[in-house]
């Protein structure tokens, strides 16, 4: 990948994702960033989220179905659980050995995203 210059807008987007513990969608990031920079466009936010994810600065969480992808500042190995009722996403830490996921001997795993669904503790009650 060619070198990219760090921009003020990219830094604002990165800091915004890092400040949001809710695993925000691109739209939620845009809404938060637009409060601080009313001139920023949605396209700029979407492009920079993709770039920051490609650069390994943040993590893109592909969501199942028609739900929008989410973003996570936490780069440590973990998975995600999404509440089917309220949509809350929580981090799940497990000692799952990713090597056990291999189904084909000639397949090199580069990334594993596991999203489980169910009810969060608030919605169980």
C-alpha positions in Angstrom: 0.0 0.0 0.0 1.3 3.4 -0.8 2.0 5.8 2.0 -0.8 8.1 3.0 -0.5 11.4 4.6 -2.1 11.9 8.0 -4.9 14.5 7.8 -6.6 16.5 10.5 -9.9 14.9 9.5 -8.5 11.4 9.6 -7.1 12.1 13.1 -10.5 13.4 14.2 -12.3 10.3 12.9 -9.7 8.0 14.6 -10.0 9.8 17.9 -13.8 9.7 17.6 -13.9 5.9 17.1 -11.4 5.5 20.0 -13.7 7.5 22.3 -16.8 5.4 21.4 -17.1 2.2 23.3 -20.4 1.2 21.6 -18.9 -0.3 18.4 -20.3 2.6 16.2 -21.5 2.3 12.6 -20.1 4.7 10.0 -23.2 6.8 10.3 -22.8 7.1 14.1 -19.2 8.1 13.6 -20.2 10.7 11.1 -22.9 12.1 13.4 -20.3 12.5 16.2 -17.6 13.9 13.9 -20.0 16.4 12.3 -20.6 18.0 15.6 -16.9 18.9 15.8 -16.4 19.6 12.1 -19.5 20.8 10.3 -17.7 20.8 6.9 -16.8 17.1 6.9 -18.7 15.0 4.4 -20.1 11.5 4.9 -17.9 10.3 2.0 -14.8 11.5 3.9 -15.8 9.7 7.0 -16.6 6.4 5.1 -13.3 6.6 3.1 -11.2 7.3 6.2 -12.9 4.5 8.2 -12.0 2.1 5.4 -8.5 3.4 5.3 -8.0 3.3 9.1 -9.3 -0.3 9.1 -6.9 -1.2 6.2 -4.1 0.4 8.1 -4.9 -1.6 11.3 -5.6 1.5 13.3 -9.2 0.3 14.0 -11.1 -2.9 13.4 -14.1 -3.2 11.0 -16.7 -5.6 12.3 -18.8 -7.1 9.4 -22.3 -7.5 10.6 -24.6 -10.3 9.5 -27.6 -9.6 7.3 -28.5 -6.1 6.4 -27.0 -4.5 9.5 -24.4 -1.8 8.9 -20.7 -2.7 9.6 -19.4 -1.5 12.9 -16.0 -0.2 14.0 -13.9 -1.0 17.1 -10.9 0.7 18.6 -10.0 -2.5 20.5 -7.5 -4.4 18.5 -6.8 -7.1 21.0 -8.0 -10.6 20.0 -11.7 -10.9 20.8 -15.1 -11.6 19.2 -18.5 -9.9 19.4 -22.0 -10.6 20.7 -24.9 -8.6 19.4 -28.3 -8.4 21.2 -31.1 -9.3 18.7 -33.5 -7.0 20.7 -31.7 -3.8 21.4 -28.7 -4.1 19.0 -26.1 -3.6 21.8 -22.7 -5.1 20.9 -20.3 -6.4 23.5 -16.8 -7.8 23.4 -16.4 -11.5 24.0 -13.1 -12.9 25.1 -12.5 -16.6 24.8 -9.6 -19.0 24.5 -10.9 -20.3 21.1 -7.9 -21.6 19.2 -8.3 -20.1 15.8 -6.2 -23.0 14.4 -9.2 -25.3 15.0 -11.3 -23.2 12.6 -9.2 -24.4 9.7 -11.3 -26.6 7.4 -8.9 -26.8 4.5 -5.2 -27.7 4.9 -4.2 -25.3 2.1 -6.0 -22.3 3.5 -4.1 -19.5 5.3 -6.4 -17.7 7.8 -5.6 -14.0 7.8 -8.6 -12.8 9.8 -11.4 -14.3 11.9 -14.6 -12.4 12.8 -17.1 -14.2 14.9 -20.4 -12.5 15.8 -22.8 -14.3 17.9 -26.4 -13.2 18.6 -28.8 -13.5 21.5 -30.1 -11.4 24.3 -27.9 -9.0 26.4 -28.4 -9.1 30.2 -30.6 -6.0 30.1 -33.0 -7.6 27.6 -33.2 -11.0 29.3 -35.1 -9.4 32.2 
